[in-house]
Amino acid sequence: MHFLTVPGYTGSGPDHWQTHLENAYEGFSRVVQDDWETVDRDRWVARLDEAVRAVDGEVFLVGHSCGAVTVAQWAATRYDDRVAGALLVAPADVEAPDAPDAIRPQAPLPVSALPLRTHLVVSDDDPFLSRDRGAALAAAWGATVEVVPGGGHLATRDGYGPWDHVATLIARHSGTVPKRRAAAPGTAPETTEGRVPRA
């Protein structure tokens, strides 16, 4: 199993949980867009498609924000059955009346069930996705959903750098436990045990 992380608008920085996954576990790589500052629905979906087809064997997708939207749009239009499933964290509601102008070009969102097993993680105070809208998207897409209390947009600024729970979710929904990379001599394995995100 290979895991592809799919960042959203502006990309995922060095302390984002997607970056920590890539650094802490084997078998992860990132879908890299040409321009993280310019959301382009068709180009972003095409780049994800290229990345999926470049992988030999099964793939599991891990999207955040506009990256989660890209995964849903790809699944609705270009699905490859080697993709075993997807974890979509805080998909941005690019159709919302108050959505930032920068992400509106990614509309529209899919309106029917996606052809792969999908799990959404949303929060109850995300400025880019209301809880009700998250539930509606999960229902439309045929996805399971969980709500993180007080998680914001589940991004770096909300305290989601190293995030152990996301690896647990990936294992649960992909059927494959990600293997930790060997720690460099003299360093402790990365963990968030005992840490509460978004203090």
Salt bridges, closest charged atoms under 4 A:
ASP15 OD1 - HIS20 NE2 2.55
GLU22 OE2 - ARG30 NE 2.91
ASP34 OD1 - ARG47 NH2 3.20
ASP40 OD2 - ARG43 NE 3.71
ASP42 OD1 - ARG41 NE 3.51
ASP49 OD2 - ARG53 NE 2.97
ASP49 OD2 - ARG78 NH1 3.65
GLU50 OE1 - ARG47 NE 3.14
ASP80 OD2 - ARG53 NH1 3.09
ASP80 OD2 - ARG82 NH2 3.38
ASP93 OD2 - ARG133 NE 3.06
GLU95 OE1 - ARG133 NH2 2.68
ASP101 OD1 - ARG104 NE 3.56
ASP125 OD2 - ARG198 NH1 2.61
ASP126 OD1 - HIS153 ND1 2.95
GLU146 OE1 - HIS119 NE2 2.82
GLU146 OE2 - HIS165 NE2 3.18
ASP158 OD1 - ARG198 NE 3.55
ASP164 OD1 - ARG180 NH2 3.82
GLU190 OE2 - HIS20 ND1 2.69
